[in-house]
Amino acid sequence: MTGGLTGLGSSLLEVADRVWPVLLFLALIQVVADLCDEAGLFDVGAHLAARVAGGSRLLLFGLFVVLATACTWVLSIDTTAVLLAPIGLALAQELRLSPLPFAFAAIWLANAASLLLPVSNLTNLLAQERLDLHPLDFLALTWAPQLAVLAVVVLVLLLRHRAALRGRYDVPRGLPVVDRPLVLLAAAVVALIGPAVVVGTPPWLTALVAAAVLVAGFVVRRPAVVAPRRLLALLPWSVVALAVVLFAVTDVVVDVGAPVLTAALGQGSSPGSVAQLAGVTTLTANVVNNLPAYLVVEPFAGSTDRLVTALVAVNVGPVVLAWGSLGNLLWLRSCRRRGLPISMVRFGLEGLLVAPAAVAAGVLAVWLL
């Protein structure tokens, strides 16, 4: 008994040693995103897109898609779901447009665009650590499936909302009133995060420096925003706690359920085995949430291509059941608070339009390109 407890404790310590950089990045990047939102960066970006589009609904939607994709790549999935989605809804209301294309673009791209960089999703950071890859090597593995997935998601969005995207809107005359130096600082910080990670800076260190620069800017311009108590409140304590529990529980599940998991996920690189891996992983990600699903599947994925296949499934697939990713739940809450109630049934039916095709496109790109 003592030996079992000792072994469990040692296993949990190994997990903790592996995941602390991931959890630190999660906490710090949320502070970065919240401070960028407080500076008005996202609001200004959305209104600039409205002016650049010149009254074309379709062009405005295209620019919003680009903004959501870039936001996900650099600031992670939850930033797009939690901060950019409400801005898209507010912009649609201000311009008297249907909010649905912007709402579903935000949540689908929050999930689907989270493949490209290690910082785009916590699962990516875990996969990068597992494969011991330089960020450029990670990018070399993920750019093809990322582009394939995005092509499918954007096509489905355009077809699904084609009626709402026809016509024109009245171009807003001005931009929101913001503190311009803070907006410019936030824009510079966000623009540098991606390159910093790609050249090899540890993601947690990149996020730490970004947060420190933004805090310094707010100390000079709006010190009340970064008062210690308020700054601590920006940290996603509940999310970090949930992640810690999930890491611990899934480590035990992997040890206990190894034979069953090996059979369920298949082996090798035959088309049937790859399809089995992608299908089971997508289903698992929807049922139990994408982060524990990745942690369960990772030890049994095998080759690098199979691990990237699993990554496509856990990142892109969980848009059918609302609890498939934390971003989904936060997005639903934001939509309801802004007068756009979307039921879980509606969410799931819409997700079925895109998830199977997007996952299939990403997996094919992994193995064929």
Salt bridges, closest charged atoms under 4 A:
GLU38 OE2 - ARG222 NH2 2.85
GLU38 OE1 - ARG230 NH2 3.74
ASP43 OD1 - HIS47 ND1 3.36
GLU94 OE1 - HIS47 NE2 2.93
GLU129 OE1 - ARG18 NE 2.51
ASP179 OD2 - ARG221 NE 3.10
GLU298 OE2 - ARG18 NH2 2.50
GLU298 OE1 - ARG130 NH1 3.65
GLU350 OE2 - ARG160 NH2 2.81
GLU350 OE2 - ARG346 NE 2.87
